[in-house]
Amino acid sequence: MQKLRKSFPSVDLRFQLTSGPLRGPVKDVDLGLRFPHRDEAHEHGVLLMPEILLPVCSPAYAGLARSQAQDGDTLMNLSDGDRDWHRLFASFRENGRRVARMVDFSDYAIVIQAALLGQGIALGWLNSTAYWLSTGALVPGEQEAVVTERACRLLHPANRPPRSAVVEVREWIVEEMRSDVIAIDRMYPALQLSKLAGCA
């Protein structure tokens, strides 16, 4: 936010947050974030990145999990999400990890907050967790990331062209995300995030 305000001091921001899955067209806002299937045509916006998922946790939890591997992991879940998300990652099986407990939350922000506080391991959407990964507040729970069939896109309403300021902010967000991915890729090269995100 601080970087965005510095780059666009004359732009006023208003966020309209929607709980649950984001669906449908973008209306009554300048930019919207959606996760359509990668093959869907979207002429009213730009690709931010493919949907990239990885397990995330605090450094303290990562250390604890290594020293107490026999106790199993606590998974932080979205209550309306896939509770078996850990099965997406072969490294969970290959490293002999097991799930001991599950904690469900109805809000993804609380899922990430619980992970930041060392309460367990969460499924991390890279576009949502990049800041915490780049600062070291979150670390990969395993050195594996997966790309889904969806893509994270910044869309504008179909009934009007975007204003020039909106285009500038949109392009700034895309470049910032790209820079974040490259920085995290340098920290955790085994994840191959730049390649997965198309930044390489």
C-alpha positions as CSV (number, residue, x, y, z in Angstrom):
1,M,0.0,0.0,0.0
2,Q,2.8,2.4,0.9
3,K,4.6,1.7,-2.4
4,L,1.3,2.1,-4.3
5,R,0.5,5.5,-2.6
6,K,4.0,6.7,-3.3
7,S,3.8,5.7,-7.0
8,F,0.2,7.2,-7.4
9,P,-0.1,10.0,-4.9
10,S,-3.2,11.5,-6.6
11,V,-5.1,8.2,-6.9
12,D,-7.8,7.5,-4.3
13,L,-8.3,3.9,-3.4
14,R,-11.5,2.1,-2.3
15,F,-11.5,-1.7,-1.8
16,Q,-14.6,-3.7,-2.1
17,L,-13.9,-7.1,-0.5
18,T,-16.1,-10.1,-1.3
19,S,-16.1,-13.2,0.9
20,G,-16.2,-16.6,-0.8
21,P,-15.3,-17.5,-4.4
22,L,-15.1,-14.6,-6.8
23,R,-17.4,-15.1,-9.7
24,G,-19.2,-13.2,-12.4
25,P,-18.4,-10.1,-14.3
26,V,-16.7,-7.0,-12.8
27,K,-19.2,-4.2,-12.1
28,D,-19.2,-0.8,-10.4
29,V,-15.4,-0.9,-9.8
30,D,-12.4,0.1,-11.9
31,L,-10.5,-3.2,-11.4
32,G,-11.6,-6.6,-10.1
33,L,-9.6,-9.8,-9.3
34,R,-11.0,-13.0,-10.7
35,F,-9.8,-16.6,-11.1
36,P,-11.3,-17.9,-14.4
37,H,-10.2,-21.0,-16.1
38,R,-7.0,-20.4,-18.1
39,D,-8.7,-21.1,-21.4
40,E,-11.5,-18.6,-20.9
41,A,-11.3,-15.5,-23.1
42,H,-11.1,-12.3,-21.2
43,E,-10.5,-9.3,-23.4
44,H,-11.4,-6.9,-20.6
45,G,-8.3,-7.3,-18.5
46,V,-4.8,-8.7,-18.1
47,L,-3.2,-11.8,-16.7
48,L,-1.6,-11.3,-13.3
49,M,-0.3,-14.8,-13.0
50,P,-1.3,-18.4,-13.2
51,E,-2.9,-19.7,-10.0
52,I,0.1,-21.0,-8.0
53,L,-0.4,-22.8,-4.7
54,L,2.1,-23.8,-2.1
55,P,1.9,-24.8,1.6
56,V,3.0,-21.9,3.9
57,C,3.8,-21.6,7.6
58,S,5.8,-19.5,10.0
59,P,9.5,-20.1,10.4
60,A,8.8,-21.2,14.0
61,Y,6.2,-23.7,12.9
62,A,8.6,-25.0,10.2
63,G,11.3,-25.6,12.8
64,L,8.8,-27.3,15.2
65,A,7.4,-29.5,12.4
66,R,10.9,-30.8,11.6
67,S,11.7,-31.5,15.3
68,Q,8.3,-33.1,16.0
69,A,7.5,-34.8,12.7
70,Q,6.0,-37.8,14.4
71,D,3.2,-35.6,16.0
72,G,1.8,-34.7,12.5
73,D,0.8,-31.4,11.1
74,T,-2.0,-29.0,11.9
75,L,-3.7,-27.8,8.7
76,M,-5.4,-24.4,8.5
77,N,-8.3,-24.6,6.1
78,L,-11.0,-22.4,4.5
79,S,-14.3,-23.9,5.8
80,D,-15.7,-24.0,2.2
81,G,-12.4,-25.1,0.7
82,D,-10.7,-28.4,0.0
83,R,-9.7,-29.9,3.3
84,D,-7.5,-32.4,1.5
85,W,-5.4,-29.8,-0.2
86,H,-2.2,-31.3,1.1
87,R,-2.7,-34.2,-1.3
88,L,-1.9,-31.8,-4.1
89,F,1.7,-31.9,-3.0
90,A,3.8,-35.1,-3.6
91,S,6.3,-33.8,-1.1
92,F,3.9,-34.3,1.8
93,R,3.8,-38.1,1.0
94,E,7.4,-38.4,0.0
95,N,8.6,-36.7,3.3
96,G,6.3,-38.9,5.4
97,R,4.2,-36.0,6.7
98,R,0.8,-36.7,8.1
99,V,-2.1,-34.6,9.2
100,A,-2.9,-34.7,12.9
101,R,-5.4,-31.9,13.2
102,M,-7.4,-29.6,11.1
103,V,-8.7,-26.1,11.9
104,D,-11.3,-24.4,9.7
105,F,-11.9,-20.7,9.3
106,S,-14.5,-19.0,7.1
107,D,-12.1,-16.1,6.2
108,Y,-8.9,-16.6,4.3
109,A,-7.3,-13.6,6.0
110,I,-7.7,-15.5,9.3
111,V,-6.2,-18.7,7.8
112,I,-3.1,-16.7,6.9
113,Q,-3.1,-14.9,10.3
114,A,-3.1,-18.3,12.1
115,A,-0.2,-19.5,9.9
116,L,1.7,-16.2,10.6
117,L,1.2,-16.9,14.3
118,G,2.7,-20.4,14.0
119,Q,-0.6,-22.3,14.6
120,G,-0.1,-24.6,11.6
121,I,0.4,-24.9,7.9
122,A,-1.9,-23.3,5.3
123,L,-2.6,-23.5,1.6
124,G,-1.0,-20.4,0.2
125,W,-2.2,-18.7,-3.0
126,L,1.0,-17.1,-4.2
127,N,-0.7,-13.8,-5.2
128,S,-2.0,-13.5,-1.6
129,T,1.0,-14.6,0.3
130,A,3.9,-13.2,-1.8
131,Y,4.5,-10.3,0.6
132,W,4.7,-12.5,3.6
133,L,7.0,-14.9,1.8
134,S,9.3,-12.1,0.6
135,T,9.6,-10.7,4.1
136,G,10.3,-14.1,5.7
137,A,7.2,-14.0,7.9
138,L,5.9,-17.0,6.0
139,V,8.1,-19.8,4.5
140,P,7.3,-22.7,2.2
141,G,6.0,-25.6,4.2
142,E,7.5,-27.9,1.5
143,Q,9.7,-27.0,-1.4
144,E,6.9,-27.6,-3.9
145,A,4.4,-25.4,-5.7
146,V,1.7,-26.4,-8.1
147,V,-0.1,-24.5,-10.9
148,T,-3.8,-25.1,-11.3
149,E,-6.0,-24.8,-14.4
150,R,-7.1,-21.3,-13.3
151,A,-5.4,-17.9,-13.8
152,C,-5.4,-14.8,-11.6
153,R,-6.7,-11.9,-13.8
154,L,-7.2,-8.2,-13.3
155,L,-10.4,-7.3,-15.1
156,H,-12.3,-4.1,-15.8
157,P,-16.0,-3.7,-16.5
158,A,-17.0,-4.6,-20.0
159,N,-19.4,-1.7,-20.4
160,R,-16.7,1.0,-20.3
161,P,-13.0,1.3,-21.2
162,P,-10.6,1.8,-18.3
163,R,-9.4,5.3,-17.5
164,S,-5.7,5.9,-18.1
165,A,-5.0,6.0,-14.3
166,V,-6.6,2.6,-14.0
167,V,-4.4,1.2,-16.8
168,E,-1.3,2.6,-15.0
169,V,-2.3,1.1,-11.7
170,R,-3.1,-2.2,-13.3
171,E,0.3,-2.4,-15.0
172,W,2.0,-1.3,-11.8
173,I,0.3,-4.2,-9.9
174,V,1.4,-6.7,-12.6
175,E,5.0,-5.5,-12.5
176,E,5.1,-5.5,-8.7
177,M,3.7,-9.1,-8.7
178,R,6.4,-10.1,-11.2
179,S,9.1,-8.5,-9.1
180,D,7.8,-10.3,-5.9
181,V,7.8,-13.6,-7.7
182,I,11.4,-13.2,-8.9
183,A,12.5,-12.1,-5.4
184,I,10.8,-15.1,-3.8
185,D,12.2,-17.4,-6.5
186,R,15.7,-16.3,-5.5
187,M,15.0,-17.1,-1.9
188,Y,13.5,-20.5,-2.7
189,P,14.9,-21.7,-6.1
190,A,13.6,-25.2,-5.6
191,L,10.0,-23.9,-6.0
192,Q,10.8,-22.7,-9.6
193,L,8.3,-19.9,-9.1
194,S,9.6,-17.7,-11.9
195,K,9.2,-20.5,-14.4
196,L,5.7,-21.4,-13.1
197,A,4.6,-17.8,-13.2
198,G,6.0,-17.2,-16.7
199,C,8.6,-14.7,-15.4
200,A,11.7,-16.6,-16.4
